[in-house]
Structures are given as structure tokens and as C-alpha cells.
Amino acid sequence: MTGDTVNGIGNLFGDAPAEERQRQRELPPIDAAAVRMLFGDAEPPAAASTSVEPEQNPLFDDVRADLQAAEAYVAGTVSVDALFGAESRAAAAVVVEPPRSTPSAAPPERRGKTSRWLVIVSAVAAVTLVAGGVALAFVLAPPSTDEAVAALEDQERTVSGQVERLNAAIATLTTTRDAELATAQAFAQPLVAMTAASDEAARAGAENARLAYIAALEQIEVPATVPAHERAAVDTGVLSEVEAERKAAEQESAKLSKHARSVAAASAELAAAKTTFRAAIAAFVGTIPAYAQTLTTEASDTDEAIRAAVTQQADAVATTDAFADGGLATWDAYVAAVVALQADAERVAAEQAERSQYYYWSPSTSTTESTTTESTTTESATTEPSAEPTAETTDPTTSVTP
């Protein structure tokens, strides 16, 4: 700025005639406060501030000195010779030949204004370029190794949290699937026992649902747990190595997210199959009270206490959660009550059959006679031949006298 810029300013103003300089002194002075605000002597607005203040940056020292000199010249308080010396003025005249007056040149008044604004615009452009370069240097500057290490540690904490949550989800899925497989197997024998104590169509539907549930559980693939994240051998003093490790941690995080979504999908599949199986069992036990009523009605000649026990146990089956602890015990109690009812019904049938062996129905007399009495009467009616001769009976009326 102190070389070409000063020579340019001297060339612009060095050969101006005395009348022109006098006329420029009579022009209204430029607002010095506004010029200082533009060129850094005033406090810049907060929005345009950068991390480097002009007063603290030695790059602005030469610029500020030249701008103050230009301001003094424009204000008319100092001459070009005083500012730059005769040698600088001569050098400026050699470097740039000032334009001579021509008939088509602008009027003196307009040329003076143009010259002054050229100085201001040139100075503002110089300051803007310098400030912009400094700001751009700070924006494009790479982060320090400390900042890079901090970013790497943040990413590693994220990955560690993902691994912990994923392994917990995998453990829950494994435990749930194993438990549900055991539950489905536990319903096998009770459903078989219900064959003679329930509606067969409803029982068969529950059994089919159980088999389908087992097949669905066996198809669910449970992944293995994920090992904890470990940082590779990285020199934390080398920025490129730290950045490479951070990017590797980001890629691992993306893989863990995808893995977690697959585990969540498997858990949702298990939950849907579980809901279907439980609904089938609930529908089955809902038919038990009505079927028990049918059994007790058909066995109306059986013991009343036994029929009451069947009804009571059937209601317990319908109102008790079969999947709770001891829930299947109500099934066993109901089946036992039905077996007792069937045994009592067989007893009643046997007694009726036994009574039917001693009584018969005679269609001629419409009365029931004892078979024992009939046998006795038949035997008494049979006469055995007498050993003594039977005397002949003589009718006196038919006798003949010799």
C-alpha cells in the first residue's frame, strides 16, 4: 500500500493546478467520523466483526496510515508535497502520466469530485480485501487435533450407547422366544386331555394355533450379541488419523442402527404371533361353560353334587388366565370333574340295566309280572304221576243187574 498506492495517489493529485486545489479546499469537508468507521478507527458493527480486530492486526498499520494521509489531503490540511515529498511526486509523475485537458474532458468541478470518490472507493476496496482474506483464512483453517479428538470421543460414546441398547434388545428377544416356546409346549397335554370334555371343533382350532405358534417362533432368527467398541491404534497428535478413526466410528454407528432395526422387526413378529396364539386359546376356553352345561343336562340322573362340580370348574376355566402361573390347573380340575360325571353316569346306566333283568312288560295284561313268580307257577302246575292206582268211579245209574 505504501508503494504503488501512494504513487497512484500522488499521480492523481500531484499535477492538479493551484486553482483546482483551491476549489477542492472550498468543497464541503467529508465526514471524518464516517470515514473512520469505514476504515477501522471506529467500532465496527457486531454483525461485520471477525475474530481479528483491525487495531490488533499489524496488516492494517500501513493501510491506516495511508488512509489518514488521504483524509488529511482531502480535508485540505496538508499538501501532496508534505505528505509524500518531492521525490514521490516525481516518481508518481513518471509511473502514470496524468491525462491532459481536452475539449471533451469533464468540467473541473466534476473531475474533482470523481477524483475524491476514486480515493475513497480504492481505500474501501483495499480494506475489504484484507479483512475478507483474514476471515477466509480462519474459516478454511482445519480444526486442531484437540477438537478432532473431542469429536472422536463424542462419536465413540454414541457407538457405545448403541451397542449397550442393542445387546439388551437381543437378550430380551432371546429370553422371550425361549419362554414362549416352552409355553406352547406346555399346552400340548392339556389340550389332548380336553378331547372328551370340550367341543371338538374349538379344541382342534386351539391345537392348530399352538402348532402354528411353535413354527413361527422357530423361524425367528435371533442375532448374536455385538462386541463393545474399541478404538484402533491412533496417534491423537496426527489430525488425519484422528479424523479417519472418527469416520470409522460413524460407519459403525450406521451398521448398529441397521442391526437394531432388524432386531426390532423380529420382536414385532414374535409379539404378533404371541397375540394370535393367545386369542385362539381364549376363544377355546370361552366355549367350555356351554359344553359343560350340555354334559350335565344329558347326565341328569347322576349325582347332583357331581354335576354342580362340573359347572363350577367349567366357569373357573373360562375366567382364569391359562397363561398365568397355575392357570392350567383349572383345566385339570375341570377334566377331573367331567371324568367323575361320566363315571357316575355309567353307574346309573349299570343300575338301570340290572333292574331291567328282573322285570318285563306283558302286553296282554299291561302289567309287569315277576319272572320268578311265573317260574314258580309253571312248576306247580306240572303234576307228577301217582304210584297208587286210581279207583274207578261207578255210576249207579249205569250199572246192570244180572
Disulfide bonds with the S-S distance in Angstrom:
none
